[in-house]
Amino acid sequence: MRRYLADTLALLVFSSLGAFFTEVVIAGLSVNQSAHARLVSVPVIIVTARPYGAYRDWVLRIFRTDVAGQRRLRVVADTAAFLSFQLPVYWMILVLAGADLGQIAVSSTGATVAIVVSGRPYGVLLDLCRRLFGVPNPAFTAIPLSDPVVPSQPPGSS
């Protein structure tokens, strides 16, 4: 439950602040319009936050970001995870909103840039929220490259 709450809080805070800035400052929406859009996005965030957190953990383990000195690799892994998860979610939202293929393609260009730029900062916030909630970070647990070989008898016992 703590992991769910940490992942959900991180995505709520991050997407609300980022989207509010984009909608009001760049797109020219009123504060009320942006606030309404943020409220509408809450159910999507509640449904996708924990699945994204689990997916990100898996991607970070695949990239072996647990190895010391892999700061650049963490940036790449966070960006890849955020892009490969959030862009299809964005496409589904656009489809449900009635966008046609051309509109989805145009909208995806800007969304891709935003997602690539925000992938690592969101990863940092997610890690911080997990620490605040006392949740261990499974992304730092390495995936074995092969199944471990378990001897049938301890060495020297024959």
C-alpha positions as CSV (number, residue, x, y, z in Angstrom):
1,M,0.0,0.0,0.0
2,R,2.9,2.4,0.8
3,R,4.4,1.7,-2.6
4,Y,1.0,2.5,-4.3
5,L,0.7,5.7,-2.3
6,A,4.3,6.8,-3.0
7,D,4.0,6.1,-6.8
8,T,0.6,7.8,-7.0
9,L,1.7,10.9,-5.0
10,A,4.8,11.3,-7.2
11,L,2.8,11.1,-10.5
12,L,0.1,13.5,-9.1
13,V,2.6,16.1,-8.0
14,F,4.8,15.8,-11.1
15,S,2.1,15.8,-13.7
16,S,0.0,18.5,-12.0
17,L,2.9,20.9,-11.8
18,G,4.3,20.1,-15.3
19,A,1.0,20.2,-17.0
20,F,-0.2,23.3,-15.2
21,F,2.9,25.1,-16.4
22,T,2.5,23.9,-19.9
23,E,-1.2,24.6,-20.1
24,V,-1.1,28.1,-18.6
25,V,2.2,29.5,-19.7
26,I,2.8,27.8,-23.0
27,A,-0.7,26.9,-24.3
28,G,-2.5,29.9,-22.9
29,L,-5.3,28.1,-20.9
30,S,-6.8,30.0,-18.1
31,V,-6.0,28.9,-14.5
32,N,-9.6,27.5,-14.2
33,Q,-9.3,25.5,-17.5
34,S,-6.0,24.0,-16.4
35,A,-7.4,23.2,-12.9
36,H,-10.3,21.4,-14.6
37,A,-8.0,19.5,-16.9
38,R,-5.9,18.4,-13.9
39,L,-9.0,17.2,-12.0
40,V,-10.0,15.2,-15.1
41,S,-6.5,13.6,-15.2
42,V,-6.7,12.3,-11.6
43,P,-8.4,9.0,-12.5
44,V,-5.9,8.2,-15.2
45,I,-3.1,9.0,-12.7
46,I,-4.6,6.8,-10.0
47,V,-4.9,3.9,-12.5
48,T,-1.5,4.2,-14.1
49,A,0.9,5.4,-11.4
50,R,1.6,2.1,-9.7
51,P,1.8,0.1,-12.9
52,Y,4.3,2.7,-14.3
53,G,6.3,2.4,-11.1
54,A,6.6,-1.4,-11.4
55,Y,7.4,-1.1,-15.1
56,R,10.1,1.5,-14.4
57,D,11.6,-0.7,-11.7
58,W,11.8,-3.5,-14.3
59,V,13.4,-1.3,-16.9
60,L,16.0,0.0,-14.4
61,R,16.9,-3.6,-13.5
62,I,17.2,-4.5,-17.2
63,F,19.6,-1.6,-17.7
64,R,21.5,-2.8,-14.6
65,T,21.4,0.7,-13.1
66,D,22.3,-0.9,-9.7
67,V,26.0,-0.9,-10.8
68,A,28.1,1.9,-9.2
69,G,28.9,4.8,-11.5
70,Q,25.9,4.3,-13.9
71,R,24.5,7.8,-13.6
72,R,24.2,8.3,-17.4
73,L,22.7,4.9,-17.7
74,R,20.0,5.8,-15.1
75,V,19.1,8.9,-17.3
76,V,18.7,6.7,-20.4
77,A,16.8,4.0,-18.5
78,D,14.4,6.5,-16.8
79,T,13.8,8.3,-20.2
80,A,13.2,5.0,-22.0
81,A,10.8,3.8,-19.3
82,F,8.9,7.1,-19.2
83,L,8.6,7.3,-23.0
84,S,7.7,3.7,-23.6
85,F,5.0,3.7,-21.0
86,Q,3.5,7.2,-21.0
87,L,3.4,7.7,-24.8
88,P,1.0,4.8,-25.4
89,V,-1.1,6.0,-22.4
90,Y,-1.3,9.4,-24.1
91,W,-2.3,7.8,-27.4
92,M,-5.2,6.0,-25.6
93,I,-6.3,9.2,-24.0
94,L,-6.3,11.0,-27.4
95,V,-8.2,8.1,-29.0
96,L,-10.8,8.2,-26.2
97,A,-11.1,12.0,-26.7
98,G,-12.0,11.4,-30.4
99,A,-8.7,12.5,-32.0
100,D,-8.0,11.1,-35.5
101,L,-4.7,9.6,-36.6
102,G,-3.3,12.9,-38.0
103,Q,-4.1,14.7,-34.7
104,I,-2.5,11.9,-32.7
105,A,0.6,12.1,-34.8
106,V,1.0,15.9,-34.4
107,S,0.2,15.8,-30.7
108,S,2.6,13.0,-30.2
109,T,5.5,15.1,-31.5
110,G,5.2,17.6,-28.7
111,A,4.4,15.0,-26.1
112,T,7.5,13.0,-27.1
113,V,9.7,16.0,-26.5
114,A,8.1,16.7,-23.1
115,I,8.3,13.1,-22.0
116,V,12.0,12.7,-23.0
117,V,12.8,15.9,-21.1
118,S,10.9,14.9,-18.0
119,G,11.7,11.2,-17.8
120,R,14.7,11.5,-15.4
121,P,13.3,14.4,-13.3
122,Y,10.2,12.3,-12.7
123,G,12.4,9.3,-11.8
124,V,14.2,11.4,-9.2
125,L,10.9,12.6,-7.7
126,L,9.6,9.0,-7.7
127,D,12.7,7.8,-5.8
128,L,12.3,10.7,-3.3
129,C,8.6,9.9,-2.7
130,R,9.4,6.2,-2.1
131,R,12.1,7.2,0.4
132,L,9.7,9.5,2.2
133,F,7.2,6.6,2.4
134,G,9.8,4.2,3.6
135,V,9.5,2.0,0.5
136,P,12.6,0.1,-0.5
137,N,13.5,0.7,-4.1
138,P,13.5,-2.6,-6.1
139,A,15.1,-0.9,-9.1
140,F,18.4,-1.2,-7.3
141,T,18.2,-5.0,-7.2
142,A,20.0,-6.6,-10.0
143,I,18.4,-9.2,-12.3
144,P,20.5,-12.3,-12.6
145,L,21.7,-12.7,-16.2
146,S,21.1,-16.4,-16.0
147,D,19.4,-18.8,-13.6
148,P,21.6,-19.5,-10.6
149,V,23.2,-23.0,-10.6
150,V,22.3,-24.7,-7.3
151,P,24.6,-27.6,-6.5
152,S,22.9,-30.8,-5.4
153,Q,25.5,-31.2,-2.6
154,P,27.7,-28.6,-0.9
155,P,31.3,-28.7,-2.1
156,G,33.5,-31.2,-0.3
157,S,30.7,-33.2,1.2
158,S,31.1,-36.4,-0.9
